[in-house]
Amino acid sequence: MKVVNEVMPSDPKQIEGMMQPGPDGPIFMINLLKFKDKAEYEDGRATDLTGREAYMLYGREVTQILPKFGGRAIFMADVTFLTLGQVEELWDEVAIAMYPNRKALFDMSSSEEWRQAAVHRTAGLKGQLNIETVAPVGSPVANLLNQS
């Protein structure tokens, strides 16, 4: 299995896929994040921020943007140990966000408000994997979602 962290999608099939309706029900976007040692802003601004600190600026802003598109932050935690499998390098953090559907994610990440916040994301991220997931119909998680 080859794993390539990216900051922005480079595969046209992924970009095309984001424009498709996607699965029914809420999607849970799993973000595996790898930070730069030192933040690097595209506009060349000087900074003493670490990559993690720059990304946290983005995270605080996006947490406020998500509800405007029907989403919310679900979970965020540091990666501390790999208990099964092998990778060359661990990710630094895992974050999970919920969106009502793929369109909401696309609309949010196309908004001007998100683009303004994303300068910190780009400055701080060395790369990431985004994995779209859905709770299978009838699963305990899906049942719990239907109750809320």
ChimeraX attribute file (.defattr): number of C-alpha atoms within 10 A of each C-alpha:
attribute: neighborCount
match mode: 1-to-1
recipient: residues
	/A:1	4
	/A:2	4
	/A:3	9
	/A:4	8
	/A:5	16
	/A:6	15
	/A:7	17
	/A:8	11
	/A:9	12
	/A:10	9
	/A:11	9
	/A:12	9
	/A:13	9
	/A:14	10
	/A:15	13
	/A:16	9
	/A:17	12
	/A:18	14
	/A:19	12
	/A:20	11
	/A:21	10
	/A:22	13
	/A:23	12
	/A:24	12
	/A:25	17
	/A:26	19
	/A:27	23
	/A:28	24
	/A:29	21
	/A:30	19
	/A:31	18
	/A:32	20
	/A:33	25
	/A:34	24
	/A:35	23
	/A:36	19
	/A:37	14
	/A:38	18
	/A:39	24
	/A:40	23
	/A:41	17
	/A:42	10
	/A:43	8
	/A:44	8
	/A:45	7
	/A:46	9
	/A:47	11
	/A:48	10
	/A:49	15
	/A:50	18
	/A:51	23
	/A:52	24
	/A:53	20
	/A:54	26
	/A:55	25
	/A:56	15
	/A:57	16
	/A:58	21
	/A:59	19
	/A:60	11
	/A:61	17
	/A:62	20
	/A:63	15
	/A:64	12
	/A:65	19
	/A:66	20
	/A:67	14
	/A:68	11
	/A:69	17
	/A:70	15
	/A:71	22
	/A:72	19
	/A:73	18
	/A:74	13
	/A:75	11
	/A:76	14
	/A:77	10
	/A:78	12
	/A:79	14
	/A:80	10
	/A:81	8
	/A:82	11
	/A:83	6
	/A:84	6
	/A:85	5
	/A:86	8
	/A:87	11
	/A:88	6
	/A:89	8
	/A:90	14
	/A:91	21
	/A:92	16
	/A:93	17
	/A:94	18
	/A:95	18
	/A:96	20
	/A:97	19
	/A:98	24
	/A:99	22
	/A:100	16
	/A:101	20
	/A:102	24
	/A:103	16
	/A:104	19
	/A:105	20
	/A:106	16
	/A:107	12
	/A:108	22
	/A:109	17
	/A:110	11
	/A:111	11
	/A:112	10
	/A:113	13
	/A:114	17
	/A:115	13
	/A:116	12
	/A:117	18
	/A:118	20
	/A:119	18
	/A:120	24
	/A:121	26
	/A:122	22
	/A:123	26
	/A:124	29
	/A:125	24
	/A:126	20
	/A:127	18
	/A:128	21
	/A:129	20
	/A:130	18
	/A:131	12
	/A:132	16
	/A:133	14
	/A:134	16
	/A:135	16
	/A:136	11
	/A:137	11
	/A:138	10
	/A:139	10
	/A:140	11
	/A:141	13
	/A:142	15
	/A:143	13
	/A:144	10
	/A:145	12
	/A:146	10
	/A:147	7
	/A:148	5
